[in-house]
Amino acid sequence: MTNIDVQPSVVAENRATLQAIQWSPVIMGAIVAAALALVLHSFALAIGLGVSSTASTWRDASIGLILLSALYLFLVAVVSYGVGGYLAGRLRTRLSVGTADEAEYRDGLHGIAAWAIATLLAGLLALGAAQAASRLAAPTGGQGSAGTSVAGENIIAFDLDRLFRSERPPAGDMGYARAEAARILLTTASRQGMQDDDRAALVRLVSARTGLAPAEAERRVSDIATRARDDINRARRSAVLIAFAAGVAALLGAAVAWAAACAGGRDRDGTTPRTALSEWWHRPFSLRT
């Protein structure tokens, strides 16, 4: 039998070819995509482009602001996932065997893998930011606030301030009173609305905490209940629209990551079709005039 000498570089290249996923380019593309998305979202927060809070003390979550925020989500998805997918395809080892369709499929698969990891990283960062914001947004007063506050109080915090507004100093700890009032006011946006016994209990609570007469306390409760219902409905509508826009942006990012990874693979293999713009770009700088 004749011994055939095989170069180590050829063996390594063939082994890399047989791997369905090369994780180094995927992780690199995912990290770059997540970092770029974080930077772009930071710019959006800096200029106030977002509807993370719908309370009347923050901003009016109008439909125009929601649509502008959704368009920005699409832009961030295209840019960040496009760059991450391109890197995942461009840095992958070139196939030594196989057809052009197989190479394109492998590149697109790397782009999708980078998209998936970047999406998980972005979700973890968003979850951590949401938890931190919920603790700082509208804390209740008193020592027992951490154990008695509810999440919905952050939406109707200003309504609770109006509900318990009084000229006399508050008697005792207001933490549990605010939390109980918040739980009752959250029922105003339900299908059945605020029940009569809950309304009566809230009137008694307001009267005891503020010193108002029962009739005046009832008028205040009716006014605040209407305001709270509007705030909750606006928050619910904004959350649904932004969540839908985020889902569409994520799906758009998957398509962009696949296409960008395929484009990166073509640039790696030198098979990108030349256009007038690419021909101009590859000219020496002195000849681009």
C-alpha positions in Angstrom: 0.0 0.0 0.0 1.1 3.5 -0.8 1.3 6.0 2.0 -0.2 9.4 1.2 1.2 12.4 3.0 -1.5 14.8 4.0 -0.6 18.3 5.1 -1.7 19.2 8.7 -3.3 22.4 7.4 -5.5 20.4 5.0 -6.6 18.0 7.7 -7.5 20.9 10.0 -9.4 22.6 7.2 -11.4 19.5 6.4 -12.2 19.0 10.1 -13.5 22.6 10.3 -15.5 21.9 7.1 -17.3 19.0 8.7 -18.4 21.1 11.7 -21.9 22.3 11.3 -21.3 25.3 13.6 -18.0 27.1 14.3 -18.7 28.8 17.6 -15.9 31.3 17.7 -17.4 33.4 14.8 -20.9 32.9 16.2 -20.0 34.2 19.7 -18.0 37.1 18.2 -20.9 38.1 16.0 -23.4 37.8 18.9 -21.3 39.8 21.3 -20.8 42.6 18.8 -24.6 42.6 17.9 -25.6 42.8 21.6 -23.1 45.5 22.4 -24.1 47.6 19.4 -27.8 47.2 20.3 -27.1 48.3 23.8 -25.3 51.4 22.6 -28.1 52.3 20.2 -30.7 51.8 22.9 -28.7 54.0 25.2 -28.9 56.8 22.7 -32.6 56.3 22.5 -33.0 56.6 26.2 -30.8 59.7 26.3 -33.0 61.5 23.8 -36.2 60.3 25.5 -37.2 58.0 22.6 -39.2 55.3 24.4 -42.3 54.5 26.3 -40.9 52.6 29.2 -43.1 54.6 31.6 -46.7 55.7 30.9 -47.4 57.5 34.1 -48.7 61.1 33.8 -45.5 62.3 35.6 -43.3 60.9 32.9 -44.7 61.6 29.4 -47.7 61.2 27.3 -47.4 57.8 25.5 -49.0 59.1 22.3 -49.4 56.9 19.3 -46.8 59.0 17.4 -44.2 58.3 20.1 -45.1 54.6 20.0 -44.7 54.4 16.2 -41.4 56.3 16.4 -40.2 54.0 19.0 -41.2 51.0 16.9 -39.4 52.3 13.9 -36.3 52.8 16.0 -36.5 49.2 17.2 -36.6 48.1 13.6 -33.5 50.3 12.8 -31.6 48.9 15.8 -32.4 45.3 14.7 -31.3 45.9 11.1 -28.0 47.6 12.2 -27.0 45.4 15.1 -28.0 42.0 13.7 -26.7 43.0 10.3 -23.2 43.7 11.7 -23.2 40.6 14.0 -24.4 38.3 11.2 -21.9 39.7 8.8 -19.0 39.0 11.2 -20.3 35.5 11.9 -20.3 34.7 8.2 -17.1 36.6 7.3 -15.0 35.0 10.1 -16.1 31.4 9.4 -13.6 29.1 7.9 -13.9 28.7 4.2 -15.3 25.4 2.9 -12.7 23.3 1.0 -15.4 21.1 -0.4 -19.1 21.5 -1.2 -21.2 23.6 -3.5 -21.9 27.3 -3.3 -25.4 26.6 -2.0 -23.9 24.5 0.8 -21.5 27.4 1.7 -24.3 29.9 1.7 -26.5 27.7 3.9 -23.6 27.2 6.4 -23.0 31.0 6.5 -26.7 31.7 7.0 -26.8 29.1 9.8 -24.0 31.0 11.6 -25.9 34.2 11.2 -29.0 32.7 12.8 -27.0 31.3 15.7 -25.4 34.7 16.3 -28.9 36.2 16.2 -30.2 33.7 18.8 -27.4 34.3 21.2 -27.5 38.1 20.8 -31.3 38.0 21.4 -30.8 36.0 24.6 -28.1 38.5 25.8 -30.3 41.4 25.0 -33.2 39.8 26.9 -31.1 39.2 30.0 -29.9 42.8 29.9 -33.4 44.1 29.5 -34.7 41.9 32.4 -32.0 43.2 34.7 -32.7 46.8 33.7 -36.4 46.3 34.2 -35.9 44.9 37.7 -33.6 47.8 38.7 -36.1 50.3 37.3 -39.0 48.8 39.2 -37.1 49.2 42.4 -36.3 52.9 41.7 -39.3 54.1 39.8 -41.8 54.7 42.5 -40.9 53.3 45.9 -43.5 53.5 48.6 -42.8 55.4 51.8 -42.1 53.9 55.1 -40.0 51.1 56.5 -42.3 48.4 55.2 -42.4 49.6 51.6 -40.3 46.8 50.2 -42.6 44.1 51.4 -46.0 45.8 50.8 -45.6 47.6 47.5 -47.0 46.2 44.3 -45.8 46.5 40.7 -48.9 48.4 39.5 -48.1 51.2 42.0 -45.3 52.4 39.6 -48.0 53.1 36.9 -50.4 54.9 39.2 -47.9 56.4 41.7 -49.0 60.0 41.0 -52.7 59.0 41.4 -51.9 57.6 44.8 -50.1 60.8 45.7 -53.3 62.7 44.8 -55.5 60.2 46.6 -53.7 60.6 50.0 -52.8 64.3 49.6 -53.5 66.2 52.8 -52.4 69.3 54.7 -51.8 67.4 57.9 -48.7 65.1 58.3 -49.4 61.4 57.6 -50.3 59.4 60.6 -48.1 56.3 60.9 -46.6 54.2 58.1 -48.2 54.9 54.7 -46.6 51.9 52.9 -49.3 49.4 53.5 -52.1 52.0 52.9 -50.6 52.9 49.5 -50.2 49.3 48.5 -53.8 48.4 49.5 -55.1 51.5 47.6 -53.0 50.5 44.6 -54.4 47.0 44.6 -58.0 48.4 44.7 -57.4 51.0 42.0 -55.9 48.3 39.7 -59.3 46.7 39.6 -60.8 49.7 37.9 -59.3 48.5 34.6 -60.8 45.0 35.0 -63.9 43.8 33.2 -66.1 44.2 36.2 -64.5 47.4 37.5 -64.1 48.4 41.1 -66.6 46.6 43.4 -68.9 48.6 45.7 -67.3 47.1 48.9 -63.8 47.9 47.6 -64.9 51.4 46.9 -66.3 51.8 50.3 -63.2 50.4 51.9 -61.0 52.8 49.9 -63.2 55.8 50.9 -62.8 54.8 54.6 -59.1 54.4 54.1 -58.7 57.9 52.4 -60.9 59.5 55.0 -58.9 58.0 57.9 -55.5 58.9 56.4 -56.3 62.4 55.2 -59.0 63.6 57.6 -61.5 64.4 54.8 -65.2 64.1 55.4 -66.7 60.8 53.9 -68.5 62.7 51.2 -65.4 64.6 50.1 -63.3 61.4 50.3 -65.8 59.6 48.1 -65.6 62.4 45.4 -61.8 62.1 45.5 -61.9 58.4 45.2 -64.2 58.6 42.2 -62.0 61.1 40.5 -58.8 59.2 41.2 -60.4 55.9 40.1 -61.2 57.4 36.7 -57.6 58.8 36.3 -56.1 55.4 37.4 -58.2 53.5 34.9 -57.1 55.8 32.1 -53.4 55.4 33.1 -53.7 51.6 33.3 -55.4 51.3 29.9 -52.8 53.6 28.3 -50.0 51.5 29.9 -51.6 48.3 28.7 -52.0 49.6 25.2 -48.5 50.9 25.0 -47.0 47.7 26.4 -48.9 45.6 23.9 -47.8 47.7 20.9 -44.2 47.9 22.0 -44.0 44.2 22.7 -45.5 43.4 19.3 -43.0 45.8 17.7 -40.1 44.2 19.6 -41.2 40.8 18.3 -41.4 42.0 14.7 -38.0 43.6 15.1 -36.6 40.4 16.4 -37.9 38.4 13.5 -36.7 41.1 11.1 -33.3 40.8 12.8 -33.2 37.0 12.1 -33.7 37.6 8.4 -31.1 40.4 8.4 -28.6 38.2 10.2 -29.1 35.4 7.7 -28.7 37.7 4.7 -25.7 39.6 6.3 -23.9 36.3 7.1 -24.4 35.1 3.5 -23.0 38.4 2.3 -20.0 38.0 4.7 -19.4 34.5 3.3 -19.4 35.8 -0.2 -16.9 38.5 0.7 -14.8 35.8 2.4 -14.8 33.6 -0.6 -14.4 36.5 -3.1 -17.6 35.7 -4.9 -19.4 39.0 -4.3 -20.8 40.4 -7.6 -19.0 43.6 -8.5 -21.2 46.7 -9.0 -20.3 50.2 -10.0 -20.1 51.2 -6.3 -17.9 48.3 -5.3 -15.6 48.9 -8.3 -15.3 52.5 -7.2 -14.6 51.5 -3.6 -11.9 49.0 -4.5 -10.0 51.5 -6.5 -6.9 53.2 -5.1 -7.8 56.4 -3.2 -6.1 58.6 -5.7 -8.3 57.2 -8.5 -11.7 57.6 -6.8 -12.2 61.1 -8.2 
